[in-house]
Amino acid sequence: MDLSFVLKIAGIGMIVAVVCQILSRLGKDDQSTLVSVGGIILVLLIIVEELGGLIEAVKDVFGI
């Protein structure tokens, strides 16, 4: 895991937070909720991809 992984997640979080605040102030709370759910799903997909790499590394180390 490197710094770019953490920066990707932090960047997505900041963008989602700003967009949600803008949508909330415009009175579009439903769309704000959808944006936050989309951000969570995007971050989870990134984490699952990294976990796949971790599992492959563990398999290589133990020769499985």
CHARMM-style PDB file with segment names, atoms N, HN, CA, C and O in Angstrom:
ATOM      1  N   MET     1       0.858  -1.174   0.000  1.00  0.00      PROA
ATOM      2  CA  MET     1       0.000   0.000   0.000  1.00  0.00      PROA
ATOM      3  C   MET     1       0.905   1.237   0.000  1.00  0.00      PROA
ATOM      4  O   MET     1       1.815   1.357   0.820  1.00  0.00      PROA
ATOM      5  N   ASP     2       0.645   2.116  -0.900  1.00  0.00      PROA
ATOM      6  HN  ASP     2      -0.095   2.018  -1.566  1.00  0.00      PROA
ATOM      7  CA  ASP     2       1.471   3.304  -0.999  1.00  0.00      PROA
ATOM      8  C   ASP     2       0.642   4.566  -0.763  1.00  0.00      PROA
ATOM      9  O   ASP     2      -0.558   4.505  -0.494  1.00  0.00      PROA
ATOM     10  N   LEU     3       1.299   5.678  -0.870  1.00  0.00      PROA
ATOM     11  HN  LEU     3       2.273   5.728  -1.089  1.00  0.00      PROA
ATOM     12  CA  LEU     3       0.667   6.954  -0.566  1.00  0.00      PROA
ATOM     13  C   LEU     3      -0.425   7.311  -1.573  1.00  0.00      PROA
ATOM     14  O   LEU     3      -1.401   7.972  -1.221  1.00  0.00      PROA
ATOM     15  N   SER     4      -0.266   6.881  -2.812  1.00  0.00      PROA
ATOM     16  HN  SER     4       0.528   6.343  -3.099  1.00  0.00      PROA
ATOM     17  CA  SER     4      -1.275   7.217  -3.825  1.00  0.00      PROA
ATOM     18  C   SER     4      -2.628   6.611  -3.497  1.00  0.00      PROA
ATOM     19  O   SER     4      -3.668   7.194  -3.802  1.00  0.00      PROA
ATOM     20  N   PHE     5      -2.613   5.432  -2.871  1.00  0.00      PROA
ATOM     21  HN  PHE     5      -1.769   4.958  -2.623  1.00  0.00      PROA
ATOM     22  CA  PHE     5      -3.859   4.781  -2.450  1.00  0.00      PROA
ATOM     23  C   PHE     5      -4.609   5.652  -1.443  1.00  0.00      PROA
ATOM     24  O   PHE     5      -5.816   5.858  -1.569  1.00  0.00      PROA
ATOM     25  N   VAL     6      -3.897   6.153  -0.460  1.00  0.00      PROA
ATOM     26  HN  VAL     6      -2.917   5.985  -0.358  1.00  0.00      PROA
ATOM     27  CA  VAL     6      -4.507   7.001   0.570  1.00  0.00      PROA
ATOM     28  C   VAL     6      -4.978   8.321  -0.036  1.00  0.00      PROA
ATOM     29  O   VAL     6      -6.044   8.825   0.316  1.00  0.00      PROA
ATOM     30  N   LEU     7      -4.180   8.880  -0.947  1.00  0.00      PROA
ATOM     31  HN  LEU     7      -3.313   8.471  -1.233  1.00  0.00      PROA
ATOM     32  CA  LEU     7      -4.548  10.147  -1.576  1.00  0.00      PROA
ATOM     33  C   LEU     7      -5.778  10.004  -2.468  1.00  0.00      PROA
ATOM     34  O   LEU     7      -6.593  10.923  -2.542  1.00  0.00      PROA
ATOM     35  N   LYS     8      -5.925   8.863  -3.147  1.00  0.00      PROA
ATOM     36  HN  LYS     8      -5.263   8.116  -3.086  1.00  0.00      PROA
ATOM     37  CA  LYS     8      -7.122   8.619  -3.957  1.00  0.00      PROA
ATOM     38  C   LYS     8      -8.374   8.646  -3.084  1.00  0.00      PROA
ATOM     39  O   LYS     8      -9.362   9.301  -3.413  1.00  0.00      PROA
ATOM     40  N   ILE     9      -8.315   7.930  -1.977  1.00  0.00      PROA
ATOM     41  HN  ILE     9      -7.512   7.398  -1.710  1.00  0.00      PROA
ATOM     42  CA  ILE     9      -9.481   7.850  -1.092  1.00  0.00      PROA
ATOM     43  C   ILE     9      -9.772   9.208  -0.468  1.00  0.00      PROA
ATOM     44  O   ILE     9     -10.934   9.600  -0.354  1.00  0.00      PROA
ATOM     45  N   ALA    10      -8.734   9.927  -0.064  1.00  0.00      PROA
ATOM     46  HN  ALA    10      -7.791   9.609  -0.157  1.00  0.00      PROA
ATOM     47  CA  ALA    10      -8.937  11.251   0.521  1.00  0.00      PROA
ATOM     48  C   ALA    10      -9.504  12.221  -0.514  1.00  0.00      PROA
ATOM     49  O   ALA    10     -10.382  13.024  -0.198  1.00  0.00      PROA
ATOM     50  N   GLY    11      -9.010  12.148  -1.730  1.00  0.00      PROA
ATOM     51  HN  GLY    11      -8.297  11.496  -1.986  1.00  0.00      PROA
ATOM     52  CA  GLY    11      -9.515  13.018  -2.791  1.00  0.00      PROA
ATOM     53  C   GLY    11     -10.969  12.750  -3.103  1.00  0.00      PROA
ATOM     54  O   GLY    11     -11.754  13.684  -3.261  1.00  0.00      PROA
ATOM     55  N   ILE    12     -11.334  11.495  -3.192  1.00  0.00      PROA
ATOM     56  HN  ILE    12     -10.696  10.736  -3.063  1.00  0.00      PROA
ATOM     57  CA  ILE    12     -12.739  11.146  -3.431  1.00  0.00      PROA
ATOM     58  C   ILE    12     -13.602  11.646  -2.283  1.00  0.00      PROA
ATOM     59  O   ILE    12     -14.694  12.170  -2.503  1.00  0.00      PROA
ATOM     60  N   GLY    13     -13.117  11.485  -1.068  1.00  0.00      PROA
ATOM     61  HN  GLY    13     -12.230  11.059  -0.889  1.00  0.00      PROA
ATOM     62  CA  GLY    13     -13.880  11.943   0.092  1.00  0.00      PROA
ATOM     63  C   GLY    13     -14.095  13.447   0.083  1.00  0.00      PROA
ATOM     64  O   GLY    13     -15.188  13.919   0.396  1.00  0.00      PROA
ATOM     65  N   MET    14     -13.064  14.205  -0.272  1.00  0.00      PROA
ATOM     66  HN  MET    14     -12.176  13.822  -0.527  1.00  0.00      PROA
ATOM     67  CA  MET    14     -13.205  15.664  -0.309  1.00  0.00      PROA
ATOM     68  C   MET    14     -14.158  16.112  -1.412  1.00  0.00      PROA
ATOM     69  O   MET    14     -14.987  16.998  -1.202  1.00  0.00      PROA
ATOM     70  N   ILE    15     -14.036  15.501  -2.582  1.00  0.00      PROA
ATOM     71  HN  ILE    15     -13.362  14.782  -2.752  1.00  0.00      PROA
ATOM     72  CA  ILE    15     -14.929  15.870  -3.689  1.00  0.00      PROA
ATOM     73  C   ILE    15     -16.370  15.552  -3.346  1.00  0.00      PROA
ATOM     74  O   ILE    15     -17.264  16.365  -3.584  1.00  0.00      PROA
ATOM     75  N   VAL    16     -16.598  14.373  -2.788  1.00  0.00      PROA
ATOM     76  HN  VAL    16     -15.872  13.713  -2.595  1.00  0.00      PROA
ATOM     77  CA  VAL    16     -17.964  13.983  -2.411  1.00  0.00      PROA
ATOM     78  C   VAL    16     -18.513  14.913  -1.341  1.00  0.00      PROA
ATOM     79  O   VAL    16     -19.683  15.294  -1.391  1.00  0.00      PROA
ATOM     80  N   ALA    17     -17.684  15.279  -0.379  1.00  0.00      PROA
ATOM     81  HN  ALA    17     -16.734  14.970  -0.338  1.00  0.00      PROA
ATOM     82  CA  ALA    17     -18.149  16.172   0.684  1.00  0.00      PROA
ATOM     83  C   ALA    17     -18.559  17.539   0.132  1.00  0.00      PROA
ATOM     84  O   ALA    17     -19.587  18.086   0.529  1.00  0.00      PROA
ATOM     85  N   VAL    18     -17.760  18.086  -0.778  1.00  0.00      PROA
ATOM     86  HN  VAL    18     -16.924  17.642  -1.100  1.00  0.00      PROA
ATOM     87  CA  VAL    18     -18.077  19.396  -1.364  1.00  0.00      PROA
ATOM     88  C   VAL    18     -19.362  19.327  -2.189  1.00  0.00      PROA
ATOM     89  O   VAL    18     -20.233  20.190  -2.075  1.00  0.00      PROA
ATOM     90  N   VAL    19     -19.465  18.296  -3.018  1.00  0.00      PROA
ATOM     91  HN  VAL    19     -18.757  17.595  -3.111  1.00  0.00      PROA
ATOM     92  CA  VAL    19     -20.666  18.163  -3.849  1.00  0.00      PROA
ATOM     93  C   VAL    19     -21.907  17.963  -2.981  1.00  0.00      PROA
ATOM     94  O   VAL    19     -22.965  18.518  -3.279  1.00  0.00      PROA
ATOM     95  N   CYS    20     -21.789  17.186  -1.926  1.00  0.00      PROA
ATOM     96  HN  CYS    20     -20.930  16.735  -1.684  1.00  0.00      PROA
ATOM     97  CA  CYS    20     -22.928  16.970  -1.035  1.00  0.00      PROA
ATOM     98  C   CYS    20     -23.348  18.263  -0.340  1.00  0.00      PROA
ATOM     99  O   CYS    20     -24.540  18.531  -0.195  1.00  0.00      PROA
ATOM    100  N   GLN    21     -22.376  19.061   0.088  1.00  0.00      PROA
ATOM    101  HN  GLN    21     -21.407  18.843  -0.029  1.00  0.00      PROA
ATOM    102  CA  GLN    21     -22.701  20.340   0.724  1.00  0.00      PROA
ATOM    103  C   GLN    21     -23.403  21.273  -0.254  1.00  0.00      PROA
ATOM    104  O   GLN    21     -24.376  21.935   0.108  1.00  0.00      PROA
ATOM    105  N   ILE    22     -22.918  21.330  -1.485  1.00  0.00      PROA
ATOM    106  HN  ILE    22     -22.128  20.792  -1.779  1.00  0.00      PROA
ATOM    107  CA  ILE    22     -23.540  22.199  -2.489  1.00  0.00      PROA
ATOM    108  C   ILE    22     -24.968  21.746  -2.766  1.00  0.00      PROA
ATOM    109  O   ILE    22     -25.887  22.565  -2.812  1.00  0.00      PROA
ATOM    110  N   LEU    23     -25.154  20.440  -2.952  1.00  0.00      PROA
ATOM    111  HN  LEU    23     -24.408  19.775  -2.915  1.00  0.00      PROA
ATOM    112  CA  LEU    23     -26.495  19.934  -3.235  1.00  0.00      PROA
ATOM    113  C   LEU    23     -27.439  20.134  -2.049  1.00  0.00      PROA
ATOM    114  O   LEU    23     -28.619  20.429  -2.238  1.00  0.00      PROA
ATOM    115  N   SER    24     -26.932  19.977  -0.854  1.00  0.00      PROA
ATOM    116  HN  SER    24     -25.973  19.737  -0.701  1.00  0.00      PROA
ATOM    117  CA  SER    24     -27.773  20.182   0.332  1.00  0.00      PROA
ATOM    118  C   SER    24     -28.229  21.632   0.451  1.00  0.00      PROA
ATOM    119  O   SER    24     -29.378  21.897   0.804  1.00  0.00      PROA
ATOM    120  N   ARG    25     -27.338  22.565   0.160  1.00  0.00      PROA
ATOM    121  HN  ARG    25     -26.405  22.351  -0.127  1.00  0.00      PROA
ATOM    122  CA  ARG    25     -27.702  23.985   0.249  1.00  0.00      PROA
ATOM    123  C   ARG    25     -28.677  24.402  -0.849  1.00  0.00      PROA
ATOM    124  O   ARG    25     -29.428  25.365  -0.696  1.00  0.00      PROA
ATOM    125  N   LEU    26     -28.653  23.661  -1.960  1.00  0.00      PROA
ATOM    126  HN  LEU    26     -28.043  22.878  -2.084  1.00  0.00      PROA
ATOM    127  CA  LEU    26     -29.603  23.936  -3.030  1.00  0.00      PROA
ATOM    128  C   LEU    26     -30.952  23.256  -2.795  1.00  0.00      PROA
ATOM    129  O   LEU    26     -31.889  23.424  -3.576  1.00  0.00      PROA
ATOM    130  N   GLY    27     -31.036  22.491  -1.712  1.00  0.00      PROA
ATOM    131  HN  GLY    27     -30.275  22.355  -1.077  1.00  0.00      PROA
ATOM    132  CA  GLY    27     -32.294  21.827  -1.378  1.00  0.00      PROA
ATOM    133  C   GLY    27     -32.501  20.496  -2.081  1.00  0.00      PROA
ATOM    134  O   GLY    27     -33.622  19.990  -2.136  1.00  0.00      PROA
ATOM    135  N   LYS    28     -31.446  19.934  -2.610  1.00  0.00      PROA
ATOM    136  HN  LYS    28     -30.535  20.345  -2.565  1.00  0.00      PROA
ATOM    137  CA  LYS    28     -31.539  18.663  -3.324  1.00  0.00      PROA
ATOM    138  C   LYS    28     -30.924  17.570  -2.454  1.00  0.00      PROA
ATOM    139  O   LYS    28     -29.873  17.013  -2.771  1.00  0.00      PROA
ATOM    140  N   ASP    29     -31.605  17.283  -1.353  1.00  0.00      PROA
ATOM    141  HN  ASP    29     -32.459  17.736  -1.095  1.00  0.00      PROA
ATOM    142  CA  ASP    29     -31.080  16.323  -0.388  1.00  0.00      PROA
ATOM    143  C   ASP    29     -31.059  14.900  -0.940  1.00  0.00      PROA
ATOM    144  O   ASP    29     -30.160  14.128  -0.607  1.00  0.00      PROA
ATOM    145  N   ASP    30     -32.023  14.543  -1.773  1.00  0.00      PROA
ATOM    146  HN  ASP    30     -32.753  15.170  -2.044  1.00  0.00      PROA
ATOM    147  CA  ASP    30     -32.050  13.200  -2.345  1.00  0.00      PROA
ATOM    148  C   ASP    30     -30.822  12.961  -3.224  1.00  0.00      PROA
ATOM    149  O   ASP    30     -30.191  11.907  -3.146  1.00  0.00      PROA
ATOM    150  N   GLN    31     -30.491  13.934  -4.049  1.00  0.00      PROA
ATOM    151  HN  GLN    31     -31.004  14.790  -4.113  1.00  0.00      PROA
ATOM    152  CA  GLN    31     -29.320  13.790  -4.906  1.00  0.00      PROA
ATOM    153  C   GLN    31     -28.035  13.804  -4.085  1.00  0.00      PROA
ATOM    154  O   GLN    31     -27.065  13.133  -4.435  1.00  0.00      PROA
ATOM    155  N   SER    32     -28.028  14.558  -3.007  1.00  0.00      PROA
ATOM    156  HN  SER    32     -28.816  15.103  -2.722  1.00  0.00      PROA
ATOM    157  CA  SER    32     -26.879  14.588  -2.119  1.00  0.00      PROA
ATOM    158  C   SER    32     -26.637  13.203  -1.508  1.00  0.00      PROA
ATOM    159  O   SER    32     -25.495  12.759  -1.394  1.00  0.00      PROA
ATOM    160  N   THR    33     -27.705  12.537  -1.121  1.00  0.00      PROA
ATOM    161  HN  THR    33     -28.633  12.897  -1.213  1.00  0.00      PROA
ATOM    162  CA  THR    33     -27.591  11.190  -0.571  1.00  0.00      PROA
ATOM    163  C   THR    33     -27.066  10.218  -1.618  1.00  0.00      PROA
ATOM    164  O   THR    33     -26.237   9.360  -1.313  1.00  0.00      PROA
ATOM    165  N   LEU    34     -27.544  10.348  -2.845  1.00  0.00      PROA
ATOM    166  HN  LEU    34     -28.218  11.044  -3.093  1.00  0.00      PROA
ATOM    167  CA  LEU    34     -27.075   9.468  -3.911  1.00  0.00      PROA
ATOM    168  C   LEU    34     -25.599   9.684  -4.210  1.00  0.00      PROA
ATOM    169  O   LEU    34     -24.875   8.726  -4.483  1.00  0.00      PROA
ATOM    170  N   VAL    35     -25.149  10.921  -4.161  1.00  0.00      PROA
ATOM    171  HN  VAL    35     -25.737  11.699  -3.939  1.00  0.00      PROA
ATOM    172  CA  VAL    35     -23.727  11.211  -4.391  1.00  0.00      PROA
ATOM    173  C   VAL    35     -22.885  10.587  -3.284  1.00  0.00      PROA
ATOM    174  O   VAL    35     -21.831  10.016  -3.564  1.00  0.00      PROA
ATOM    175  N   SER    36     -23.325  10.684  -2.039  1.00  0.00      PROA
ATOM    176  HN  SER    36     -24.181  11.147  -1.811  1.00  0.00      PROA
ATOM    177  CA  SER    36     -22.549  10.106  -0.946  1.00  0.00      PROA
ATOM    178  C   SER    36     -22.525   8.584  -1.026  1.00  0.00      PROA
ATOM    179  O   SER    36     -21.497   7.970  -0.740  1.00  0.00      PROA
ATOM    180  N   VAL    37     -23.634   7.970  -1.408  1.00  0.00      PROA
ATOM    181  HN  VAL    37     -24.469   8.469  -1.640  1.00  0.00      PROA
ATOM    182  CA  VAL    37     -23.655   6.512  -1.571  1.00  0.00      PROA
ATOM    183  C   VAL    37     -22.735   6.100  -2.725  1.00  0.00      PROA
ATOM    184  O   VAL    37     -22.015   5.106  -2.627  1.00  0.00      PROA
ATOM    185  N   GLY    38     -22.765   6.866  -3.810  1.00  0.00      PROA
ATOM    186  HN  GLY    38     -23.350   7.673  -3.889  1.00  0.00      PROA
ATOM    187  CA  GLY    38     -21.873   6.586  -4.932  1.00  0.00      PROA
ATOM    188  C   GLY    38     -20.411   6.698  -4.540  1.00  0.00      PROA
ATOM    189  O   GLY    38     -19.589   5.892  -4.974  1.00  0.00      PROA
ATOM    190  N   GLY    39     -20.077   7.687  -3.725  1.00  0.00      PROA
ATOM    191  HN  GLY    39     -20.745   8.343  -3.373  1.00  0.00      PROA
ATOM    192  CA  GLY    39     -18.705   7.841  -3.247  1.00  0.00      PROA
ATOM    193  C   GLY    39     -18.265   6.671  -2.385  1.00  0.00      PROA
ATOM    194  O   GLY    39     -17.130   6.204  -2.485  1.00  0.00      PROA
ATOM    195  N   ILE    40     -19.174   6.202  -1.537  1.00  0.00      PROA
ATOM    196  HN  ILE    40     -20.095   6.582  -1.456  1.00  0.00      PROA
ATOM    197  CA  ILE    40     -18.859   5.048  -0.688  1.00  0.00      PROA
ATOM    198  C   ILE    40     -18.617   3.812  -1.542  1.00  0.00      PROA
ATOM    199  O   ILE    40     -17.680   3.052  -1.295  1.00  0.00      PROA
ATOM    200  N   ILE    41     -19.464   3.615  -2.547  1.00  0.00      PROA
ATOM    201  HN  ILE    41     -20.225   4.233  -2.747  1.00  0.00      PROA
ATOM    202  CA  ILE    41     -19.303   2.453  -3.423  1.00  0.00      PROA
ATOM    203  C   ILE    41     -17.980   2.536  -4.188  1.00  0.00      PROA
ATOM    204  O   ILE    41     -17.289   1.528  -4.341  1.00  0.00      PROA
ATOM    205  N   LEU    42     -17.629   3.717  -4.662  1.00  0.00      PROA
ATOM    206  HN  LEU    42     -18.189   4.535  -4.538  1.00  0.00      PROA
ATOM    207  CA  LEU    42     -16.373   3.895  -5.393  1.00  0.00      PROA
ATOM    208  C   LEU    42     -15.169   3.585  -4.507  1.00  0.00      PROA
ATOM    209  O   LEU    42     -14.232   2.916  -4.943  1.00  0.00      PROA
ATOM    210  N   VAL    43     -15.192   4.061  -3.280  1.00  0.00      PROA
ATOM    211  HN  VAL    43     -15.953   4.604  -2.926  1.00  0.00      PROA
ATOM    212  CA  VAL    43     -14.091   3.796  -2.353  1.00  0.00      PROA
ATOM    213  C   VAL    43     -14.025   2.301  -2.018  1.00  0.00      PROA
ATOM    214  O   VAL    43     -12.934   1.739  -1.920  1.00  0.00      PROA
ATOM    215  N   LEU    44     -15.170   1.664  -1.845  1.00  0.00      PROA
ATOM    216  HN  LEU    44     -16.056   2.120  -1.925  1.00  0.00      PROA
ATOM    217  CA  LEU    44     -15.174   0.227  -1.561  1.00  0.00      PROA
ATOM    218  C   LEU    44     -14.597  -0.572  -2.724  1.00  0.00      PROA
ATOM    219  O   LEU    44     -13.894  -1.559  -2.507  1.00  0.00      PROA
ATOM    220  N   LEU    45     -14.887  -0.157  -3.959  1.00  0.00      PROA
ATOM    221  HN  LEU    45     -15.458   0.645  -4.135  1.00  0.00      PROA
ATOM    222  CA  LEU    45     -14.314  -0.843  -5.115  1.00  0.00      PROA
ATOM    223  C   LEU    45     -12.798  -0.702  -5.156  1.00  0.00      PROA
ATOM    224  O   LEU    45     -12.092  -1.652  -5.497  1.00  0.00      PROA
ATOM    225  N   ILE    46     -12.301   0.469  -4.811  1.00  0.00      PROA
ATOM    226  HN  ILE    46     -12.874   1.240  -4.534  1.00  0.00      PROA
ATOM    227  CA  ILE    46     -10.850   0.682  -4.767  1.00  0.00      PROA
ATOM    228  C   ILE    46     -10.222  -0.196  -3.685  1.00  0.00      PROA
ATOM    229  O   ILE    46      -9.162  -0.783  -3.898  1.00  0.00      PROA
ATOM    230  N   ILE    47     -10.875  -0.287  -2.527  1.00  0.00      PROA
ATOM    231  HN  ILE    47     -11.737   0.190  -2.354  1.00  0.00      PROA
ATOM    232  CA  ILE    47     -10.352  -1.100  -1.430  1.00  0.00      PROA
ATOM    233  C   ILE    47     -10.362  -2.576  -1.796  1.00  0.00      PROA
ATOM    234  O   ILE    47      -9.412  -3.294  -1.485  1.00  0.00      PROA
ATOM    235  N   VAL    48     -11.422  -3.041  -2.453  1.00  0.00      PROA
ATOM    236  HN  VAL    48     -12.194  -2.458  -2.706  1.00  0.00      PROA
ATOM    237  CA  VAL    48     -11.489  -4.446  -2.860  1.00  0.00      PROA
ATOM    238  C   VAL    48     -10.375  -4.778  -3.847  1.00  0.00      PROA
ATOM    239  O   VAL    48      -9.788  -5.858  -3.786  1.00  0.00      PROA
ATOM    240  N   GLU    49     -10.089  -3.857  -4.747  1.00  0.00      PROA
ATOM    241  HN  GLU    49     -10.566  -2.979  -4.796  1.00  0.00      PROA
ATOM    242  CA  GLU    49      -8.992  -4.065  -5.702  1.00  0.00      PROA
ATOM    243  C   GLU    49      -7.657  -4.205  -4.974  1.00  0.00      PROA
ATOM    244  O   GLU    49      -6.852  -5.072  -5.313  1.00  0.00      PROA
ATOM    245  N   GLU    50      -7.422  -3.362  -3.984  1.00  0.00      PROA
ATOM    246  HN  GLU    50      -8.076  -2.657  -3.708  1.00  0.00      PROA
ATOM    247  CA  GLU    50      -6.183  -3.435  -3.214  1.00  0.00      PROA
ATOM    248  C   GLU    50      -6.125  -4.715  -2.385  1.00  0.00      PROA
ATOM    249  O   GLU    50      -5.054  -5.303  -2.231  1.00  0.00      PROA
ATOM    250  N   LEU    51      -7.265  -5.153  -1.851  1.00  0.00      PROA
ATOM    251  HN  LEU    51      -8.135  -4.676  -1.976  1.00  0.00      PROA
ATOM    252  CA  LEU    51      -7.282  -6.395  -1.085  1.00  0.00      PROA
ATOM    253  C   LEU    51      -6.970  -7.595  -1.977  1.00  0.00      PROA
ATOM    254  O   LEU    51      -6.338  -8.553  -1.534  1.00  0.00      PROA
ATOM    255  N   GLY    52      -7.412  -7.541  -3.228  1.00  0.00      PROA
ATOM    256  HN  GLY    52      -7.925  -6.763  -3.588  1.00  0.00      PROA
ATOM    257  CA  GLY    52      -7.078  -8.602  -4.166  1.00  0.00      PROA
ATOM    258  C   GLY    52      -5.576  -8.705  -4.374  1.00  0.00      PROA
ATOM    259  O   GLY    52      -5.025  -9.804  -4.424  1.00  0.00      PROA
ATOM    260  N   GLY    53      -4.920  -7.574  -4.494  1.00  0.00      PROA
ATOM    261  HN  GLY    53      -5.368  -6.681  -4.453  1.00  0.00      PROA
ATOM    262  CA  GLY    53      -3.462  -7.560  -4.619  1.00  0.00      PROA
ATOM    263  C   GLY    53      -2.780  -8.085  -3.365  1.00  0.00      PROA
ATOM    264  O   GLY    53      -1.772  -8.787  -3.445  1.00  0.00      PROA
ATOM    265  N   LEU    54      -3.331  -7.744  -2.208  1.00  0.00      PROA
ATOM    266  HN  LEU    54      -4.150  -7.174  -2.143  1.00  0.00      PROA
ATOM    267  CA  LEU    54      -2.769  -8.226  -0.944  1.00  0.00      PROA
ATOM    268  C   LEU    54      -2.895  -9.742  -0.834  1.00  0.00      PROA
ATOM    269  O   LEU    54      -1.960 -10.415  -0.402  1.00  0.00      PROA
ATOM    270  N   ILE    55      -4.035 -10.272  -1.218  1.00  0.00      PROA
ATOM    271  HN  ILE    55      -4.796  -9.725  -1.569  1.00  0.00      PROA
ATOM    272  CA  ILE    55      -4.242 -11.723  -1.153  1.00  0.00      PROA
ATOM    273  C   ILE    55      -3.289 -12.444  -2.097  1.00  0.00      PROA
ATOM    274  O   ILE    55      -2.751 -13.495  -1.749  1.00  0.00      PROA
ATOM    275  N   GLU    56      -3.077 -11.892  -3.282  1.00  0.00      PROA
ATOM    276  HN  GLU    56      -3.515 -11.038  -3.564  1.00  0.00      PROA
ATOM    277  CA  GLU    56      -2.120 -12.489  -4.220  1.00  0.00      PROA
ATOM    278  C   GLU    56      -0.706 -12.457  -3.650  1.00  0.00      PROA
ATOM    279  O   GLU    56       0.046 -13.417  -3.820  1.00  0.00      PROA
ATOM    280  N   ALA    57      -0.336 -11.382  -2.983  1.00  0.00      PROA
ATOM    281  HN  ALA    57      -0.947 -10.602  -2.844  1.00  0.00      PROA
ATOM    282  CA  ALA    57       1.000 -11.292  -2.381  1.00  0.00      PROA
ATOM    283  C   ALA    57       1.166 -12.324  -1.272  1.00  0.00      PROA
ATOM    284  O   ALA    57       2.225 -12.940  -1.151  1.00  0.00      PROA
ATOM    285  N   VAL    58       0.137 -12.516  -0.470  1.00  0.00      PROA
ATOM    286  HN  VAL    58      -0.724 -12.015  -0.568  1.00  0.00      PROA
ATOM    287  CA  VAL    58       0.199 -13.513   0.605  1.00  0.00      PROA
ATOM    288  C   VAL    58       0.306 -14.910   0.009  1.00  0.00      PROA
ATOM    289  O   VAL    58       1.051 -15.746   0.519  1.00  0.00      PROA
ATOM    290  N   LYS    59      -0.445 -15.172  -1.081  1.00  0.00      PROA
ATOM    291  HN  LYS    59      -1.050 -14.492  -1.494  1.00  0.00      PROA
ATOM    292  CA  LYS    59      -0.353 -16.479  -1.736  1.00  0.00      PROA
ATOM    293  C   LYS    59       1.055 -16.727  -2.268  1.00  0.00      PROA
ATOM    294  O   LYS    59       1.568 -17.841  -2.165  1.00  0.00      PROA
ATOM    295  N   ASP    60       1.680 -15.707  -2.830  1.00  0.00      PROA
ATOM    296  HN  ASP    60       1.263 -14.801  -2.913  1.00  0.00      PROA
ATOM    297  CA  ASP    60       3.044 -15.856  -3.350  1.00  0.00      PROA
ATOM    298  C   ASP    60       4.044 -16.119  -2.227  1.00  0.00      PROA
ATOM    299  O   ASP    60       4.966 -16.919  -2.382  1.00  0.00      PROA
ATOM    300  N   VAL    61       3.855 -15.445  -1.104  1.00  0.00      PROA
ATOM    301  HN  VAL    61       3.105 -14.794  -0.978  1.00  0.00      PROA
ATOM    302  CA  VAL    61       4.787 -15.622   0.012  1.00  0.00      PROA
ATOM    303  C   VAL    61       4.709 -17.039   0.565  1.00  0.00      PROA
ATOM    304  O   VAL    61       5.737 -17.652   0.855  1.00  0.00      PROA
ATOM    305  N   PHE    62       3.502 -17.559   0.710  1.00  0.00      PROA
ATOM    306  HN  PHE    62       2.668 -17.061   0.474  1.00  0.00      PROA
ATOM    307  CA  PHE    62       3.331 -18.878   1.300  1.00  0.00      PROA
ATOM    308  C   PHE    62       3.283 -20.007   0.277  1.00  0.00      PROA
ATOM    309  O   PHE    62       3.184 -21.178   0.644  1.00  0.00      PROA
ATOM    310  N   GLY    63       3.353 -19.657  -0.998  1.00  0.00      PROA
ATOM    311  HN  GLY    63       3.434 -18.706  -1.295  1.00  0.00      PROA
ATOM    312  CA  GLY    63       3.390 -20.679  -2.043  1.00  0.00      PROA
ATOM    313  C   GLY    63       2.086 -21.425  -2.216  1.00  0.00      PROA
ATOM    314  O   GLY    63       2.082 -22.615  -2.531  1.00  0.00      PROA
ATOM    315  N   ILE    64       1.005 -20.748  -2.018  1.00  0.00      PROA
ATOM    316  HN  ILE    64       1.008 -19.781  -1.763  1.00  0.00      PROA
ATOM    317  CA  ILE    64      -0.327 -21.385  -2.136  1.00  0.00      PROA
ATOM    318  C   ILE    64      -0.814 -21.280  -3.553  1.00  0.00      PROA
ATOM    319  OT1 ILE    64      -1.908 -21.751  -3.866  1.00  0.00      PROA
TER     320      ILE     64
END
